[in-house]
Amino acid sequence: MIEHAAMVLLSKSMGVVYFFCVFVAVIIYACLPRNKKSFDQAAKSILMDEDKPCP
């Protein structure tokens, strides 16, 4: 049977790997050229004087 300390070390290590992979995936998603239009629209929408939500 695996000791408690070994399980804690394994779960902490896998947690770090998991969050690093999620971080990299978010950065890749944000840098994709096909998302530029929607991100630019979101950045400019705060400055628009409209009373309706963004599309």
N, C-alpha and C positions, 0 to 999 in steps of 0.2 A: 504494500500500500504506500502511496505517496505521502510524504510528510507535509504538514501544514505549511511550513516555511517554503518548501519547494513549490507548492500550489500558489502561494501568494506571489512568489517571484515570477512564476509563469504567467499568472493573470496580469500582473503589472506590466510585464514585458509585452504581452499580446495587446494590452490596452494602448501602450505607446505606439506600437506598430499600426494598430487600427486607426488611431487618431491621426497619425502621420499620413496614412493612405487617404483618409478623408480630406485632410488639408491639401494634399497634392491634387486630388480630384477637383476640389473647389477652385484652386488656382488655375488648373487647366481649363475648367469650364468658363471661368471669368475671362480668360485670355483668348478664347476661340473667336475668330473673326465674325462668325455668323451671329454672335450675341452682341456685337458692337451697337447695332441699331437700337435694340431694346434698352441697353444700358445708357446710351446717349439720350434716349427719350425719357427715361426715368430721371436722369440727372437734370434735364431741362424742365421737367414737369413741375418741379418745385417752384420754378420761377414764372410759370405761366399763370395768368390771372383768369382762371376758369372756375366755374362752380360745379363742374361735373368730374367724375373720376376719369383717370387715364384709361385708354383702351388697352 
